[in-house]
Amino acid sequence: MTSKEQVEIAYEKYLMPTYAPELTLVRGQGTRVWDAADNVYLDFTTGIAVLNLGHCHPRVVEAIREQAGRLIHVSNLQYNECQAQLAEKLWTISDGYRSFFCNSGAEGNEALIKLARLWGNPRGRYEVISMRNSFHGRTLATLTATGQAKVQAGFEPFPEGFRHADLNDLPSVQALVTDATAAILVEAIQAEGGVVEADAAFMAGLRELCDEQDILLLCDEVQCGMGRCGEWFGFEATGAVPDAFSLAKALGNGFPIGAALAGPRLAETFQPGNHATTFGGTPLACAAACAVVDAITEENLVASARNRGANWKKSLGELSEKYEYVDCVRGRGFLLGLVLSRSAKGLADCLTRKGLLTIPTAGNVLRLLPPLNVSDEDLEEALALIDDALDEWHATADETAQVGD
Ligand SMILES: Cc1ncc(COP(=O)(O)O)c(C=O)c1O
């Protein structure tokens, strides 16, 4: 096997330095991953909300193995049964949305934006209002929709037709609506933005505004969908029903697949020739995603994430009584953020040394993303490690406070 050092040297020499990884991971099983030196970690990053079923879930592994030996790829010039099966499963769990398959979250959101343009242009509408602090991807259109300067910097000029309002501030959205507005795009929980929930009144207000003004409501479910927040889709907890929404990440539990799902208003907007992607909905990707939907359903993981996530959130919340640097816990299900009054990077590094992988987010938030099938014992172990790290970190907080996001 290639050594950790060889991997790092190869990264430095042959890869564009887009990322700054720290660990070399070589193996995963369930909630745990192993590095090149055989150190084991509890993985509460789940590949950034991808592995809702944990590493190498047997059902997903088996589906990929079986399908890989039968038919890996056909183009969308032909039918394939796996795509039909996956679309039917998503129709069922979404209560009637039709799918377009692609390969990533950015592409799912790009498809939503293109749907909005195609629907809106005959009505003289093309603008998309999204929220500050949101994250929608790294393509030019989705980074323009993303409400974060750090994601946009250097990529000017941006495509036209994007405006930004504030989450949970309906008047800020109303102020941007014009005759040119085609859609409002929102995450039910801003995950990259620091685990910030859209409140139910705001979401209801958006739906009402869209109905009154003949505008589309679009939800980005790339991170908060597929059971992560205790419902199949994060918007369900808010009661607002979008006209279309995107999925990716956990849809394939690690096998790349994304989707845009359209309700009745947009179900027939794309017609042959309007939109396409070579790898969208291949038999292999769809077989993996079918296994994911079946496993989440049969293992009852949506309700489990809702209930056990709520209990774990409560336990995490008690840390704010014990440590002055812990402000609160935000989020739902197993998309949780421990909000600190200091940079979260120092705490995350300390936790890595103790064997728990977490993600520092938005500067001062420690994002916690266990798989939905995490055991109660693993949740307890993680809580004890966080308690321990906070205790240690508390003593050295002045040093770690300088460490950036
Ligand atoms: C809410 C949200 N939307 C879109 C994306 C982009 O997805 P991808 O990286 O698969 O393009 C992400 C990625 O983190 C995300 O969290």
PDBQT file of the ligand as one rigid body, heavy atoms in Angstrom, charges set to zero:
ROOT
HETATM    1  C1  LIG A 501     -26.829  22.962   0.626  1.00  0.00    +0.000 C 
HETATM    2  C2  LIG A 501     -25.832  22.598  -0.424  1.00  0.00    +0.000 A 
HETATM    3  N1  LIG A 501     -26.127  22.825  -1.704  1.00  0.00    +0.000 NA
HETATM    4  C3  LIG A 501     -25.266  22.503  -2.689  1.00  0.00    +0.000 A 
HETATM    5  C4  LIG A 501     -24.048  21.952  -2.411  1.00  0.00    +0.000 A 
HETATM    6  C5  LIG A 501     -23.090  21.606  -3.532  1.00  0.00    +0.000 C 
HETATM    7  O1  LIG A 501     -23.063  20.230  -3.700  1.00  0.00    +0.000 OA
HETATM    8  P1  LIG A 501     -21.868  19.563  -4.516  1.00  0.00    +0.000 P 
HETATM    9  O2  LIG A 501     -20.619  19.788  -3.759  1.00  0.00    +0.000 OA
HETATM   10  O3  LIG A 501     -22.251  18.103  -4.614  1.00  0.00    +0.000 OA
HETATM   11  O4  LIG A 501     -21.839  20.219  -5.861  1.00  0.00    +0.000 OA
HETATM   12  C6  LIG A 501     -23.686  21.698  -1.084  1.00  0.00    +0.000 A 
HETATM   13  C7  LIG A 501     -22.355  21.148  -0.754  1.00  0.00    +0.000 C 
HETATM   14  O5  LIG A 501     -21.889  21.197   0.344  1.00  0.00    +0.000 OA
HETATM   15  C8  LIG A 501     -24.594  22.031  -0.068  1.00  0.00    +0.000 A 
HETATM   16  O6  LIG A 501     -24.309  21.831   1.217  1.00  0.00    +0.000 OA
ENDROOT
TORSDOF 0
